Structures are given as structure tokens and as C-alpha cells.
């Protein structure tokens, strides 16, 4: 079992994902640090998160305060309100659906290849169609 942690920059229309074997608070923090490195330290970052308990850990909250990161939680049972959710559908469709990767590393490489292509072709008709099939708002 593997988990994909995802981040979406609404201003640049860029999507990033990291594959992790667990969803512990340490894994969340490592991903948040990777996001923080993408932006100047003085720039405030707003992160929309679901209510996973590891997102709310004392250590995560303290790190966010120190790093000028504002955590914004979706309403309980309303992850669909997060703007990143519609971007997961094309990733599943183009990378995971009907696949038979030999291992998790190969799947992670395929996902990174897709993300590089997606970020260069964000307005591609196939991507937009898959995104729109899941948009609620």
C-alpha cells in the first residue's frame, strides 16, 4: 500500500505529488517542508487540508506557525471542497487505472512523469475533461 501526498498551486496551476508508505505526521511534515522550499520564506502559504489527524498534530501546527504557513481545514466529510480533489481524477485515470506496475518505485516514476507532462499541458482537453468529471463546486 502506498499513499500519494498532493499539493496544488492555484496561481501557477501546478500539481506536485510525493509517494509515501505511511501517513504519519512525520510524513506529512516532510511533504510540507518540500512545499515550503518551493516559495520564498517571506511569502505566506495557505494550505487547504482535510481533517486527517496527522495534519493537526502539535508538531505540524508549530512548524506551520514558524514557517509562515496558514492551515485551512475543509469541513468534516467535505474533502470535495478542496480544489486539489479534481486533479486526482486525471492522475488516477492516466497513471493508475488498468495498470500493473512491477513495484511501487515504478508507479512513483510513472506518476512523476505524468506530473511533469501535466504541468506543461495543464489546459490539455483530456486533463480538463477528467477534472470536470469530478468538480462539484
N, CA, C and O atoms as CSV, one atom per row, in Angstrom:
chain,resi,resn,atom,element,x,y,z
A,1,UNK,N,N,0.842,-1.174,0.000
A,1,UNK,CA,C,0.000,0.000,0.000
A,1,UNK,C,C,0.885,1.235,0.000
A,1,UNK,O,O,1.868,1.294,0.739
A,2,UNK,N,N,0.549,2.214,-0.816
A,2,UNK,CA,C,1.257,3.483,-0.872
A,2,UNK,C,C,0.234,4.614,-0.914
A,2,UNK,O,O,-0.906,4.437,-1.343
A,3,UNK,N,N,0.676,5.772,-0.458
A,3,UNK,CA,C,-0.171,6.959,-0.425
A,3,UNK,C,C,0.509,8.045,-1.238
A,3,UNK,O,O,1.732,8.178,-1.212
A,4,UNK,N,N,-0.280,8.810,-1.952
A,4,UNK,CA,C,0.245,9.965,-2.660
A,4,UNK,C,C,-0.178,11.217,-1.904
A,4,UNK,O,O,-1.364,11.456,-1.677
A,5,UNK,N,N,0.814,12.005,-1.522
A,5,UNK,CA,C,0.563,13.301,-0.921
A,5,UNK,C,C,0.559,14.290,-2.073
A,5,UNK,O,O,1.461,14.267,-2.910
A,6,UNK,N,N,-0.436,15.154,-2.128
A,6,UNK,CA,C,-0.536,16.074,-3.245
A,6,UNK,C,C,-0.631,17.519,-2.825
A,6,UNK,O,O,-1.182,17.834,-1.770
A,7,UNK,N,N,-0.092,18.400,-3.649
A,7,UNK,CA,C,-0.192,19.842,-3.446
A,7,UNK,C,C,-0.498,20.483,-4.787
A,7,UNK,O,O,-0.005,20.049,-5.828
A,8,UNK,N,N,-1.311,21.512,-4.745
A,8,UNK,CA,C,-1.721,22.211,-5.960
A,8,UNK,C,C,-1.549,23.712,-5.751
A,8,UNK,O,O,-2.084,24.271,-4.793
A,9,UNK,N,N,-0.818,24.354,-6.626
A,9,UNK,CA,C,-0.643,25.803,-6.594
A,9,UNK,C,C,-1.710,26.399,-7.506
A,9,UNK,O,O,-1.630,26.277,-8.729
A,10,UNK,N,N,-2.710,27.046,-6.906
A,10,UNK,CA,C,-3.825,27.577,-7.695
A,10,UNK,C,C,-3.409,28.734,-8.585
A,10,UNK,O,O,-4.053,28.984,-9.604
A,11,UNK,N,N,-2.347,29.448,-8.227
A,11,UNK,CA,C,-1.901,30.588,-9.030
A,11,UNK,C,C,-1.108,30.155,-10.258
A,11,UNK,O,O,-1.251,30.737,-11.333
A,12,UNK,N,N,-0.273,29.133,-10.095
A,12,UNK,CA,C,0.563,28.663,-11.196
A,12,UNK,C,C,-0.037,27.463,-11.920
A,12,UNK,O,O,0.492,27.033,-12.945
A,13,UNK,N,N,-1.136,26.917,-11.399
A,13,UNK,CA,C,-1.764,25.707,-11.948
A,13,UNK,C,C,-0.746,24.570,-12.048
A,13,UNK,O,O,-0.616,23.915,-13.082
A,14,UNK,N,N,-0.029,24.357,-10.944
A,14,UNK,CA,C,0.982,23.299,-10.861
A,14,UNK,C,C,0.558,22.285,-9.804
A,14,UNK,O,O,0.016,22.639,-8.756
A,15,UNK,N,N,0.819,21.028,-10.105
A,15,UNK,CA,C,0.470,19.930,-9.212
A,15,UNK,C,C,1.743,19.173,-8.851
A,15,UNK,O,O,2.572,18.899,-9.719
A,16,UNK,N,N,1.898,18.836,-7.573
A,16,UNK,CA,C,3.034,18.041,-7.103
A,16,UNK,C,C,2.513,16.893,-6.270
A,16,UNK,O,O,1.500,17.018,-5.582
A,17,UNK,N,N,3.201,15.791,-6.337
A,17,UNK,CA,C,2.851,14.642,-5.506
A,17,UNK,C,C,4.111,13.929,-5.056
A,17,UNK,O,O,5.115,13.879,-5.767
A,18,UNK,N,N,4.030,13.383,-3.861
A,18,UNK,CA,C,5.079,12.512,-3.335
A,18,UNK,C,C,4.418,11.217,-2.902
A,18,UNK,O,O,3.322,11.228,-2.341
A,19,UNK,N,N,5.077,10.117,-3.158
A,19,UNK,CA,C,4.573,8.819,-2.732
A,19,UNK,C,C,5.202,8.466,-1.381
A,19,UNK,O,O,6.413,8.587,-1.192
A,20,UNK,N,N,4.363,8.034,-0.463
A,20,UNK,CA,C,4.830,7.643,0.872
A,20,UNK,C,C,4.217,6.295,1.232
A,20,UNK,O,O,3.153,5.926,0.735
A,21,UNK,N,N,4.907,5.574,2.100
A,21,UNK,CA,C,4.388,4.273,2.530
A,21,UNK,C,C,3.416,4.404,3.696
A,21,UNK,O,O,2.666,3.473,3.990
A,22,UNK,N,N,3.429,5.558,4.361
A,22,UNK,CA,C,2.542,5.769,5.505
A,22,UNK,C,C,2.024,7.198,5.498
A,22,UNK,O,O,2.490,8.036,4.725
A,23,UNK,N,N,1.043,7.471,6.377
A,23,UNK,CA,C,0.506,8.825,6.502
A,23,UNK,C,C,0.707,9.348,7.927
A,23,UNK,O,O,-0.185,9.979,8.493
A,24,UNK,N,N,1.865,9.084,8.491
A,24,UNK,CA,C,2.170,9.568,9.833
A,24,UNK,C,C,2.448,11.066,9.789
A,24,UNK,O,O,2.696,11.630,8.724
A,25,UNK,N,N,2.404,11.699,10.950
A,25,UNK,CA,C,2.648,13.143,10.994
A,25,UNK,C,C,4.046,13.479,10.478
A,25,UNK,O,O,4.245,14.547,9.899
A,26,UNK,N,N,5.023,12.581,10.679
A,26,UNK,CA,C,6.377,12.836,10.180
A,26,UNK,C,C,6.404,12.873,8.651
A,26,UNK,O,O,7.154,13.647,8.054
A,27,UNK,N,N,5.580,12.031,8.025
A,27,UNK,CA,C,5.490,12.018,6.561
A,27,UNK,C,C,4.813,13.286,6.052
A,27,UNK,O,O,5.219,13.856,5.040
A,28,UNK,N,N,3.782,13.717,6.764
A,28,UNK,CA,C,3.095,14.963,6.411
A,28,UNK,C,C,4.068,16.133,6.533
A,28,UNK,O,O,4.140,16.983,5.645
A,29,UNK,N,N,4.805,16.171,7.622
A,29,UNK,CA,C,5.758,17.267,7.833
A,29,UNK,C,C,6.831,17.291,6.748
A,29,UNK,O,O,7.195,18.362,6.263
A,30,UNK,N,N,7.331,16.141,6.369
A,30,UNK,CA,C,8.334,16.087,5.300
A,30,UNK,C,C,7.771,16.657,4.000
A,30,UNK,O,O,8.469,17.375,3.283
A,31,UNK,N,N,6.514,16.343,3.695
A,31,UNK,CA,C,5.893,16.873,2.485
A,31,UNK,C,C,5.682,18.381,2.592
A,31,UNK,O,O,5.921,19.111,1.630
A,32,UNK,N,N,5.237,18.848,3.753
A,32,UNK,CA,C,5.044,20.288,3.941
A,32,UNK,C,C,6.362,21.046,3.792
A,32,UNK,O,O,6.387,22.148,3.244
A,33,UNK,N,N,7.445,20.464,4.273
A,33,UNK,CA,C,8.754,21.092,4.118
A,33,UNK,C,C,9.145,21.188,2.641
A,33,UNK,O,O,9.743,22.174,2.211
A,34,UNK,N,N,8.803,20.161,1.878
A,34,UNK,CA,C,9.089,20.187,0.437
A,34,UNK,C,C,8.288,21.292,-0.243
A,34,UNK,O,O,8.796,21.956,-1.146
A,35,UNK,N,N,7.055,21.493,0.175
A,35,UNK,CA,C,6.238,22.575,-0.381
A,35,UNK,C,C,6.841,23.925,0.000
A,35,UNK,O,O,6.989,24.808,-0.845
A,36,UNK,N,N,7.184,24.076,1.262
A,36,UNK,CA,C,7.732,25.354,1.743
A,36,UNK,C,C,8.979,25.757,0.956
A,36,UNK,O,O,9.172,26.939,0.672
A,37,UNK,N,N,9.818,24.796,0.604
A,37,UNK,CA,C,11.050,25.099,-0.133
A,37,UNK,C,C,10.768,25.667,-1.527
A,37,UNK,O,O,11.659,26.266,-2.129
A,38,UNK,N,N,9.584,25.497,-2.042
A,38,UNK,CA,C,9.245,25.984,-3.381
A,38,UNK,C,C,8.964,27.489,-3.422
A,38,UNK,O,O,8.877,28.077,-4.500
A,39,UNK,N,N,8.825,28.101,-2.265
A,39,UNK,CA,C,8.422,29.514,-2.196
A,39,UNK,C,C,9.384,30.294,-1.299
A,39,UNK,O,O,9.978,29.735,-0.377
A,40,UNK,N,N,9.530,31.591,-1.579
A,40,UNK,CA,C,10.358,32.420,-0.696
A,40,UNK,C,C,9.814,32.374,0.735
A,40,UNK,O,O,8.602,32.351,0.949
A,41,UNK,N,N,10.725,32.362,1.703
A,41,UNK,CA,C,10.299,32.219,3.096
A,41,UNK,C,C,9.339,33.321,3.532
A,41,UNK,O,O,8.432,33.062,4.324
A,42,UNK,N,N,9.513,34.522,3.043
A,42,UNK,CA,C,8.634,35.617,3.440
A,42,UNK,C,C,7.206,35.497,2.916
A,42,UNK,O,O,6.294,36.144,3.432
A,43,UNK,N,N,7.016,34.681,1.905
A,43,UNK,CA,C,5.685,34.529,1.309
A,43,UNK,C,C,4.823,33.618,2.177
A,43,UNK,O,O,5.230,32.511,2.529
A,44,UNK,N,N,3.648,34.090,2.512
A,44,UNK,CA,C,2.708,33.284,3.305
A,44,UNK,C,C,2.087,32.239,2.383
A,44,UNK,O,O,1.714,32.535,1.247
A,45,UNK,N,N,1.985,31.032,2.884
A,45,UNK,CA,C,1.375,29.928,2.146
A,45,UNK,C,C,0.102,29.517,2.864
A,45,UNK,O,O,0.091,29.347,4.083
A,46,UNK,N,N,-0.967,29.359,2.101
A,46,UNK,CA,C,-2.222,28.835,2.645
A,46,UNK,C,C,-2.370,27.409,2.156
A,46,UNK,O,O,-2.377,27.150,0.953
A,47,UNK,N,N,-2.488,26.492,3.092
A,47,UNK,CA,C,-2.658,25.079,2.758
A,47,UNK,C,C,-4.059,24.642,3.125
A,47,UNK,O,O,-4.480,24.779,4.274
A,48,UNK,N,N,-4.780,24.117,2.152
A,48,UNK,CA,C,-6.104,23.555,2.413
A,48,UNK,C,C,-5.911,22.066,2.657
A,48,UNK,O,O,-5.361,21.352,1.819
A,49,UNK,N,N,-6.369,21.612,3.814
A,49,UNK,CA,C,-6.151,20.229,4.235
A,49,UNK,C,C,-7.464,19.592,4.665
A,49,UNK,O,O,-8.399,20.275,5.081
A,50,UNK,N,N,-7.514,18.271,4.556
A,50,UNK,CA,C,-8.659,17.577,5.134
A,50,UNK,C,C,-8.392,17.380,6.623
A,50,UNK,O,O,-7.385,17.862,7.142
A,51,UNK,N,N,-9.268,16.691,7.296
A,51,UNK,CA,C,-9.186,16.578,8.745
A,51,UNK,C,C,-8.454,15.331,9.234
A,51,UNK,O,O,-8.752,14.821,10.314
A,52,UNK,N,N,-7.512,14.844,8.458
A,52,UNK,CA,C,-6.691,13.722,8.886
A,52,UNK,C,C,-5.990,14.112,10.194
A,52,UNK,O,O,-5.433,15.205,10.301
A,53,UNK,N,N,-6.020,13.228,11.168
A,53,UNK,CA,C,-5.472,13.571,12.488
A,53,UNK,C,C,-4.003,13.980,12.424
A,53,UNK,O,O,-3.573,14.850,13.182
A,54,UNK,N,N,-3.236,13.374,11.542
A,54,UNK,CA,C,-1.816,13.733,11.465
A,54,UNK,C,C,-1.609,15.167,10.980
A,54,UNK,O,O,-0.561,15.754,11.248
A,55,UNK,N,N,-2.578,15.740,10.277
A,55,UNK,CA,C,-2.464,17.142,9.846
A,55,UNK,C,C,-2.553,18.092,11.033
A,55,UNK,O,O,-2.048,19.214,10.980
A,56,UNK,N,N,-3.193,17.639,12.094
A,56,UNK,CA,C,-3.461,18.518,13.232
A,56,UNK,C,C,-2.503,18.319,14.404
A,56,UNK,O,O,-2.709,18.892,15.473
A,57,UNK,N,N,-1.484,17.535,14.218
A,57,UNK,CA,C,-0.524,17.283,15.289
A,57,UNK,C,C,0.110,18.577,15.778
A,57,UNK,O,O,0.317,19.515,15.007
A,58,UNK,N,N,0.408,18.611,17.039
A,58,UNK,CA,C,1.032,19.768,17.680
A,58,UNK,C,C,2.317,20.156,16.938
A,58,UNK,O,O,2.569,21.341,16.719
A,59,UNK,N,N,3.119,19.179,16.555
A,59,UNK,CA,C,4.384,19.446,15.872
A,59,UNK,C,C,4.161,20.084,14.495
A,59,UNK,O,O,4.916,20.961,14.078
A,60,UNK,N,N,3.129,19.637,13.808
A,60,UNK,CA,C,2.802,20.202,12.485
A,60,UNK,C,C,2.350,21.653,12.644
A,60,UNK,O,O,2.808,22.538,11.922
A,61,UNK,N,N,1.457,21.880,13.584
A,61,UNK,CA,C,0.947,23.242,13.799
A,61,UNK,C,C,2.076,24.200,14.190
A,61,UNK,O,O,2.134,25.329,13.702
A,62,UNK,N,N,2.966,23.750,15.065
A,62,UNK,CA,C,4.087,24.596,15.492
A,62,UNK,C,C,5.005,24.916,14.314
A,62,UNK,O,O,5.443,26.055,14.157
A,63,UNK,N,N,5.294,23.910,13.487
A,63,UNK,CA,C,6.140,24.136,12.326
A,63,UNK,C,C,5.481,25.150,11.382
A,63,UNK,O,O,6.148,26.051,10.874
A,64,UNK,N,N,4.198,25.004,11.154
A,64,UNK,CA,C,3.484,25.928,10.258
A,64,UNK,C,C,3.546,27.363,10.780
A,64,UNK,O,O,3.758,28.293,10.002
A,65,UNK,N,N,3.365,27.550,12.082
A,65,UNK,CA,C,3.460,28.903,12.651
A,65,UNK,C,C,4.842,29.500,12.404
A,65,UNK,O,O,4.956,30.668,12.033
A,66,UNK,N,N,5.882,28.710,12.606
A,66,UNK,CA,C,7.253,29.206,12.422
A,66,UNK,C,C,7.576,29.483,10.952
A,66,UNK,O,O,8.421,30.327,10.654
A,67,UNK,N,N,6.915,28.787,10.044
A,67,UNK,CA,C,7.250,28.868,8.617
A,67,UNK,C,C,6.312,29.747,7.793
A,67,UNK,O,O,6.377,29.740,6.564
A,68,UNK,N,N,5.436,30.507,8.466
A,68,UNK,CA,C,4.506,31.402,7.760
A,68,UNK,C,C,3.564,30.609,6.854
A,68,UNK,O,O,3.296,30.996,5.717
A,69,UNK,N,N,3.070,29.492,7.386
A,69,UNK,CA,C,2.133,28.630,6.669
A,69,UNK,C,C,0.813,28.627,7.425
A,69,UNK,O,O,0.769,28.287,8.608
A,70,UNK,N,N,-0.243,29.000,6.754
A,70,UNK,CA,C,-1.581,29.014,7.360
A,70,UNK,C,C,-2.336,27.757,6.940
A,70,UNK,O,O,-2.537,27.518,5.750
A,71,UNK,N,N,-2.747,26.966,7.905
A,71,UNK,CA,C,-3.512,25.744,7.617
A,71,UNK,C,C,-5.002,26.089,7.600
A,71,UNK,O,O,-5.515,26.726,8.520
A,72,UNK,N,N,-5.680,25.661,6.547
A,72,UNK,CA,C,-7.114,25.874,6.403
A,72,UNK,C,C,-7.742,24.491,6.207
A,72,UNK,O,O,-7.444,23.803,5.230
A,73,UNK,N,N,-8.599,24.095,7.124
A,73,UNK,CA,C,-9.172,22.755,7.074
A,73,UNK,C,C,-10.543,22.782,6.402
A,73,UNK,O,O,-11.354,23.678,6.637
A,74,UNK,N,N,-10.778,21.775,5.561
A,74,UNK,CA,C,-12.100,21.643,4.943
A,74,UNK,C,C,-13.091,21.210,6.016
A,74,UNK,O,O,-12.702,20.703,7.069
A,75,UNK,N,N,-14.348,21.410,5.744
A,75,UNK,CA,C,-15.380,20.937,6.672
A,75,UNK,C,C,-15.312,19.408,6.754
A,75,UNK,O,O,-14.921,18.742,5.796
A,76,UNK,N,N,-15.688,18.877,7.885
A,76,UNK,CA,C,-15.677,17.422,8.070
A,76,UNK,C,C,-16.542,16.758,7.009
A,76,UNK,O,O,-17.649,17.217,6.724
A,77,UNK,N,N,-16.037,15.679,6.428
A,77,UNK,CA,C,-16.701,14.916,5.365
A,77,UNK,C,C,-16.959,15.750,4.108
A,77,UNK,O,O,-17.910,15.492,3.371
A,78,UNK,N,N,-16.118,16.738,3.873
A,78,UNK,CA,C,-16.303,17.592,2.696
A,78,UNK,C,C,-14.986,17.808,1.968
A,78,UNK,O,O,-14.672,18.928,1.563
A,79,UNK,N,N,-14.218,16.744,1.802
A,79,UNK,CA,C,-12.933,16.885,1.115
A,79,UNK,C,C,-13.125,17.394,-0.309
A,79,UNK,O,O,-12.212,17.986,-0.884
A,80,UNK,N,N,-14.305,17.167,-0.880
A,80,UNK,CA,C,-14.586,17.635,-2.236
A,80,UNK,C,C,-14.489,19.153,-2.342
A,80,UNK,O,O,-14.400,19.687,-3.447
A,81,UNK,N,N,-14.505,19.853,-1.212
A,81,UNK,CA,C,-14.379,21.310,-1.233
A,81,UNK,C,C,-12.944,21.756,-1.508
A,81,UNK,O,O,-12.710,22.914,-1.851
A,82,UNK,N,N,-11.996,20.856,-1.362
A,82,UNK,CA,C,-10.594,21.167,-1.602
A,82,UNK,C,C,-10.339,21.205,-3.108
A,82,UNK,O,O,-10.687,20.263,-3.820
A,83,UNK,N,N,-9.738,22.279,-3.589
A,83,UNK,CA,C,-9.536,22.474,-5.026
A,83,UNK,C,C,-8.605,21.444,-5.652
A,83,UNK,O,O,-8.557,21.330,-6.877
A,84,UNK,N,N,-7.869,20.697,-4.846
A,84,UNK,CA,C,-6.957,19.693,-5.400
A,84,UNK,C,C,-7.690,18.418,-5.809
A,84,UNK,O,O,-7.197,17.677,-6.660
A,85,UNK,N,N,-8.832,18.154,-5.235
A,85,UNK,CA,C,-9.511,16.867,-5.440
A,85,UNK,C,C,-9.768,16.550,-6.917
A,85,UNK,O,O,-9.595,15.405,-7.335
A,86,UNK,N,N,-10.172,17.532,-7.702
A,86,UNK,CA,C,-10.458,17.262,-9.114
A,86,UNK,C,C,-9.198,16.927,-9.908
A,86,UNK,O,O,-9.288,16.397,-11.016
A,87,UNK,N,N,-8.036,17.229,-9.355
A,87,UNK,CA,C,-6.781,16.922,-10.042
A,87,UNK,C,C,-6.338,15.481,-9.810
A,87,UNK,O,O,-5.495,14.964,-10.542
A,88,UNK,N,N,-6.899,14.837,-8.800
A,88,UNK,CA,C,-6.558,13.438,-8.543
A,88,UNK,C,C,-7.197,12.504,-9.566
A,88,UNK,O,O,-6.634,11.452,-9.868
A,89,UNK,N,N,-8.354,12.863,-10.100
A,89,UNK,CA,C,-9.036,12.004,-11.070
A,89,UNK,C,C,-8.187,11.770,-12.321
A,89,UNK,O,O,-8.011,10.617,-12.714
A,90,UNK,N,N,-7.652,12.816,-12.965
A,90,UNK,CA,C,-6.804,12.548,-14.132
A,90,UNK,C,C,-5.558,11.728,-13.768
A,90,UNK,O,O,-5.133,10.868,-14.540
A,91,UNK,N,N,-4.981,11.992,-12.604
A,91,UNK,CA,C,-3.799,11.223,-12.188
A,91,UNK,C,C,-4.154,9.745,-12.063
A,91,UNK,O,O,-3.402,8.883,-12.517
A,92,UNK,N,N,-5.291,9.454,-11.451
A,92,UNK,CA,C,-5.733,8.050,-11.341
A,92,UNK,C,C,-6.000,7.470,-12.717
A,92,UNK,O,O,-5.606,6.343,-13.016
A,93,UNK,N,N,-6.673,8.250,-13.551
A,93,UNK,CA,C,-7.059,7.760,-14.874
A,93,UNK,C,C,-5.842,7.487,-15.756
A,93,UNK,O,O,-5.774,6.441,-16.403
A,94,UNK,N,N,-4.884,8.409,-15.791
A,94,UNK,CA,C,-3.769,8.299,-16.715
A,94,UNK,C,C,-2.579,7.500,-16.177
A,94,UNK,O,O,-1.727,7.066,-16.953
A,95,UNK,N,N,-2.514,7.302,-14.857
A,95,UNK,CA,C,-1.353,6.619,-14.288
A,95,UNK,C,C,-1.716,5.301,-13.607
A,95,UNK,O,O,-1.008,4.308,-13.768
A,96,UNK,N,N,-2.799,5.284,-12.858
A,96,UNK,CA,C,-3.078,4.128,-12.003
A,96,UNK,C,C,-4.091,3.161,-12.614
A,96,UNK,O,O,-3.917,1.946,-12.516
A,97,UNK,N,N,-5.138,3.679,-13.240
A,97,UNK,CA,C,-6.200,2.818,-13.770
A,97,UNK,C,C,-5.653,1.807,-14.777
A,97,UNK,O,O,-4.864,2.155,-15.655
A,98,UNK,N,N,-6.073,0.574,-14.639
A,98,UNK,CA,C,-5.687,-0.523,-15.539
A,98,UNK,C,C,-4.175,-0.715,-15.647
A,98,UNK,O,O,-3.671,-1.159,-16.679
A,99,UNK,N,N,-3.468,-0.382,-14.591
A,99,UNK,CA,C,-2.009,-0.533,-14.615
A,99,UNK,C,C,-1.593,-1.800,-13.875
A,99,UNK,O,O,-2.369,-2.376,-13.113
A,100,UNK,N,N,-0.381,-2.210,-14.111
A,100,UNK,CA,C,0.190,-3.372,-13.432
A,100,UNK,C,C,1.684,-3.124,-13.272
A,100,UNK,O,O,2.511,-3.804,-13.879
A,101,UNK,N,N,2.015,-2.136,-12.443
A,101,UNK,CA,C,3.417,-1.790,-12.228
A,101,UNK,C,C,4.111,-2.915,-11.468
A,101,UNK,O,O,3.505,-3.579,-10.627
A,102,UNK,N,N,5.377,-3.115,-11.772
A,102,UNK,CA,C,6.118,-4.203,-11.133
A,102,UNK,C,C,6.419,-3.907,-9.666
A,102,UNK,O,O,6.595,-4.826,-8.866
A,103,UNK,N,N,6.479,-2.608,-9.312
A,103,UNK,CA,C,6.720,-2.254,-7.920
A,103,UNK,C,C,6.284,-0.803,-7.691
A,103,UNK,O,O,5.902,-0.097,-8.624
A,104,UNK,N,N,6.351,-0.381,-6.434
A,104,UNK,CA,C,5.913,0.972,-6.077
A,104,UNK,C,C,6.834,2.040,-6.663
A,104,UNK,O,O,6.382,3.132,-7.004
A,105,UNK,N,N,8.106,1.729,-6.778
A,105,UNK,CA,C,9.051,2.691,-7.347
A,105,UNK,C,C,8.693,3.006,-8.800
A,105,UNK,O,O,8.745,4.161,-9.221
A,106,UNK,N,N,8.335,1.990,-9.550
A,106,UNK,CA,C,7.960,2.176,-10.956
A,106,UNK,C,C,6.680,2.999,-11.064
A,106,UNK,O,O,6.555,3.847,-11.948
A,107,UNK,N,N,5.736,2.748,-10.169
A,107,UNK,CA,C,4.498,3.537,-10.170
A,107,UNK,C,C,4.803,4.997,-9.817
A,107,UNK,O,O,4.247,5.906,-10.433
A,108,UNK,N,N,5.667,5.229,-8.845
A,108,UNK,CA,C,6.036,6.594,-8.466
A,108,UNK,C,C,6.714,7.309,-9.635
A,108,UNK,O,O,6.472,8.495,-9.859
A,109,UNK,N,N,7.556,6.599,-10.374
A,109,UNK,CA,C,8.211,7.189,-11.544
A,109,UNK,C,C,7.187,7.545,-12.615
A,109,UNK,O,O,7.292,8.591,-13.256
A,110,UNK,N,N,6.201,6.681,-12.808
A,110,UNK,CA,C,5.146,6.955,-13.789
A,110,UNK,C,C,4.338,8.181,-13.368
A,110,UNK,O,O,3.966,9.005,-14.203
A,111,UNK,N,N,4.070,8.295,-12.071
A,111,UNK,CA,C,3.316,9.453,-11.576
A,111,UNK,C,C,4.127,10.731,-11.782
A,111,UNK,O,O,3.570,11.746,-12.202
A,112,UNK,N,N,5.408,10.706,-11.501
A,112,UNK,CA,C,6.240,11.897,-11.694
A,112,UNK,C,C,6.322,12.283,-13.171
A,112,UNK,O,O,6.319,13.467,-13.509
A,113,UNK,N,N,6.394,11.296,-14.037
A,113,UNK,CA,C,6.400,11.562,-15.476
A,113,UNK,C,C,5.082,12.220,-15.896
A,113,UNK,O,O,5.078,13.176,-16.672
A,114,UNK,N,N,3.969,11.700,-15.379
A,114,UNK,CA,C,2.670,12.295,-15.671
A,114,UNK,C,C,2.615,13.741,-15.166
A,114,UNK,O,O,2.144,14.631,-15.876
A,115,UNK,N,N,3.092,13.971,-13.948
A,115,UNK,CA,C,3.034,15.316,-13.370
A,115,UNK,C,C,3.855,16.313,-14.172
A,115,UNK,O,O,3.428,17.452,-14.365
A,116,UNK,N,N,5.021,15.903,-14.638
A,116,UNK,CA,C,5.819,16.799,-15.495
A,116,UNK,C,C,5.036,17.150,-16.762
A,116,UNK,O,O,4.993,18.311,-17.171
A,117,UNK,N,N,4.419,16.139,-17.380
A,117,UNK,CA,C,3.629,16.379,-18.584
A,117,UNK,C,C,2.409,17.238,-18.262
A,117,UNK,O,O,2.106,18.187,-18.984
A,118,UNK,N,N,1.715,16.907,-17.185
A,118,UNK,CA,C,0.508,17.631,-16.793
A,118,UNK,C,C,0.817,19.108,-16.537
A,118,UNK,O,O,0.065,19.983,-16.966
A,119,UNK,N,N,1.909,19.381,-15.846
A,119,UNK,CA,C,2.234,20.765,-15.510
A,119,UNK,C,C,2.637,21.584,-16.731
A,119,UNK,O,O,2.545,22.812,-16.709
A,120,UNK,N,N,3.077,20.928,-17.784
A,120,UNK,CA,C,3.371,21.624,-19.039
A,120,UNK,C,C,2.131,21.732,-19.924
A,120,UNK,O,O,2.072,22.581,-20.813
A,121,UNK,N,N,1.150,20.878,-19.682
A,121,UNK,CA,C,-0.042,20.786,-20.545
A,121,UNK,C,C,-1.324,20.877,-19.737
A,121,UNK,O,O,-2.279,20.151,-20.012
A,122,UNK,N,N,-1.361,21.749,-18.752
A,122,UNK,CA,C,-2.495,21.819,-17.822
A,122,UNK,C,C,-3.828,22.091,-18.514
A,122,UNK,O,O,-4.881,21.742,-17.980
A,123,UNK,N,N,-3.798,22.700,-19.676
A,123,UNK,CA,C,-5.043,23.017,-20.397
A,123,UNK,C,C,-5.386,21.971,-21.459
A,123,UNK,O,O,-6.254,22.201,-22.301
A,124,UNK,N,N,-4.717,20.843,-21.421
A,124,UNK,CA,C,-4.996,19.758,-22.354
A,124,UNK,C,C,-6.447,19.309,-22.203
A,124,UNK,O,O,-6.954,19.180,-21.089
A,125,UNK,N,N,-7.099,19.074,-23.321
A,125,UNK,CA,C,-8.516,18.709,-23.329
A,125,UNK,C,C,-8.814,17.457,-22.493
A,125,UNK,O,O,-9.825,17.406,-21.793
A,126,UNK,N,N,-7.944,16.462,-22.565
A,126,UNK,CA,C,-8.165,15.225,-21.811
A,126,UNK,C,C,-8.064,15.459,-20.305
A,126,UNK,O,O,-8.832,14.891,-19.530
A,127,UNK,N,N,-7.125,16.287,-19.903
A,127,UNK,CA,C,-6.990,16.614,-18.481
A,127,UNK,C,C,-8.211,17.380,-17.999
A,127,UNK,O,O,-8.795,17.045,-16.968
A,128,UNK,N,N,-8.594,18.403,-18.745
A,128,UNK,CA,C,-9.739,19.223,-18.341
A,128,UNK,C,C,-11.021,18.404,-18.273
A,128,UNK,O,O,-11.837,18.593,-17.371
A,129,UNK,N,N,-11.197,17.500,-19.222
A,129,UNK,CA,C,-12.394,16.653,-19.215
A,129,UNK,C,C,-12.427,15.765,-17.964
A,129,UNK,O,O,-13.471,15.627,-17.327
A,130,UNK,N,N,-11.288,15.166,-17.618
A,130,UNK,CA,C,-11.226,14.316,-16.425
A,130,UNK,C,C,-11.427,15.144,-15.157
A,130,UNK,O,O,-12.102,14.693,-14.232
A,131,UNK,N,N,-10.854,16.343,-15.099
A,131,UNK,CA,C,-11.047,17.222,-13.948
A,131,UNK,C,C,-12.514,17.612,-13.798
A,131,UNK,O,O,-13.072,17.556,-12.702
A,132,UNK,N,N,-13.122,18.002,-14.892
A,132,UNK,CA,C,-14.511,18.443,-14.853
A,132,UNK,C,C,-15.476,17.337,-14.482
A,132,UNK,O,O,-16.574,17.603,-13.993
A,133,UNK,N,N,-15.075,16.104,-14.711
A,133,UNK,CA,C,-15.975,14.997,-14.345
A,133,UNK,C,C,-16.091,14.835,-12.842
A,133,UNK,O,O,-16.993,14.144,-12.368
A,134,UNK,N,N,-15.195,15.457,-12.076
A,134,UNK,CA,C,-15.234,15.338,-10.620
A,134,UNK,C,C,-15.518,16.642,-9.918
A,134,UNK,O,O,-15.670,16.648,-8.696
A,135,UNK,N,N,-15.597,17.735,-10.626
A,135,UNK,CA,C,-15.830,19.028,-9.979
A,135,UNK,C,C,-17.247,19.113,-9.453
A,135,UNK,O,O,-18.209,18.757,-10.133
A,136,UNK,N,N,-17.351,19.592,-8.229
A,136,UNK,CA,C,-18.655,19.769,-7.600
A,136,UNK,C,C,-18.976,21.247,-7.499
A,136,UNK,O,O,-20.117,21.664,-7.702
A,137,UNK,N,N,-17.947,22.043,-7.179
A,137,UNK,CA,C,-18.173,23.485,-6.998
A,137,UNK,C,C,-17.905,24.230,-8.277
A,137,UNK,O,O,-18.042,25.453,-8.319
